[in-house]
Amino acid sequence: MWNLSQVWDHEIDEAEKEIFNKYKYALAYIGVDFDREDVQETLVAHLFTLEAACQTTISYWVWQKKNNEELENPSTFLIKALRLKWQPINWKDEYMDNPDFKSPCIRWWERSATVWGTDLRNQLVADVYETDSGSEYILFRTEKTLPLRTARVWGWQRVLEYALGTDED
């Protein structure tokens, strides 16, 4: 996923990055395409309206879902919200509790407890994290790392073997 720190890093402060990181998975889930150049340029150019625009986009999506409607072109909606300084109507922080809005790292961490059991997962996995460049990794207690996308391709059994050191790689 595109990462705000990849664009004009010197012009973006930590608070703005934190706001973007708070909402990016929710926005991606509802269909905002962060790979689009116009989305990236508008985000960086309108950082001062970022949180309100993110909340407006998410709350409108929630409203539409409740009314059995679809948000057409979420990327364009976010761009308009940023440019026109839209404010959220009836924003609720619990909107962010939607499990689909979690980062891939958190989803993998939670799923690994279901597949392997919490005790085994905690014995094997030290962390699942995203780098500043947007890459996602699993850090095992053996100090081995594995890209999260590789873990998805390998499947749970092969990742378990890798974590235990019983794989042939």
TIDO-365516 format. One record per residue (C-alpha): x, y, z; residue in three letters. Coordinates in steps of 0.5 Angstrom, whole numbers, plus 500, padded with zeros to 3 digits. Each point is the difference from the previous one (the first is absolute). Layout:
<tormis>
XYZALA;...
</tormis>
This chain:
<tormis>
500500500MET;502507498TRP;503503506ASN;500508502LEU;507500502SER;502498493GLN;498507497VAL;504506502TRP;502498506ASP;503506503HIS;493504499GLU;496495504ILE;501500508ASP;499494504GLU;493502502ALA;497500493GLU;503494499LYS;497497506GLU;493503498ILE;501496493PHE;502494503ASN;494500505LYS;495500494TYR;504497494LYS;498493501TYR;492502500ALA;501504494LEU;503495496ALA;495495502TYR;494504498ILE;504501493GLY;505506500VAL;505499496ASP;507503503PHE;504498494ASP;496505495ARG;504506499GLU;494505501ASP;499497507VAL;507500502GLN;501508498GLU;493502503THR;502496507LEU;507504500VAL;497507498ALA;494500505HIS;503496506LEU;497506505PHE;493497498THR;502493500LEU;497497506GLU;493503499ALA;500498493ALA;502493502CYS;494500505GLN;496503495THR;501494495THR;500495505ILE;493502503SER;497501493TYR;502493498TRP;497498507VAL;493503499TRP;500498493GLN;501492502LYS;494501505LYS;496502495ASN;502495495ASN;504504495GLU;507500498GLU;505506500LEU;501501492GLU;508502499ASN;502501507PRO;507503498SER;496506496THR;496501507PHE;506500504LEU;503505495ILE;494505500LYS;500499508ALA;507502501LEU;499506494ARG;494503503LEU;501499507LYS;494496502TRP;499498507GLN;497494502PRO;493499502ILE;498496506ASN;507497501TRP;501494505LYS;507498502ASP;497493500GLU;500500493TYR;507498500MET;498494504ASP;498496493ASN;505494500PRO;501501493ASP;503507501PHE;506496504LYS;507500497SER;502494497PRO;505499505CYS;495500506ILE;495495496ARG;506495499TRP;502501507TRP;493498502GLU;499495495ARG;506497502SER;498499507ALA;494496497THR;504496496VAL;505498504TRP;498502507GLY;502506504THR;505496504ASP;504498494LEU;499506496ARG;503504506ASN;506495501GLN;501501492LEU;498507498VAL;504506503ALA;496505496ASP;496501493VAL;502507498TYR;500505494GLU;506504498THR;500508499ASP;500498492SER;494496501GLY;503493500SER;497495505GLU;504494504TYR;499495505ILE;506500505LEU;501493503PHE;503499507ARG;506497496THR;501507497GLU;498497493LYS;496505496THR;495498495LEU;496505495PRO;493499502LEU;498499493ARG;505494499THR;496497507ALA;493501496ARG;503496494VAL;504495504TRP;494498505GLY;499499507TRP;504493500GLN;506503496ARG;500506504VAL;500496507LEU;506495497GLU;504506498TYR;499503507ALA;501494504LEU;507499495GLY;497493497THR;499503493ASP;505498495GLU;502507497ASP;
</tormis>
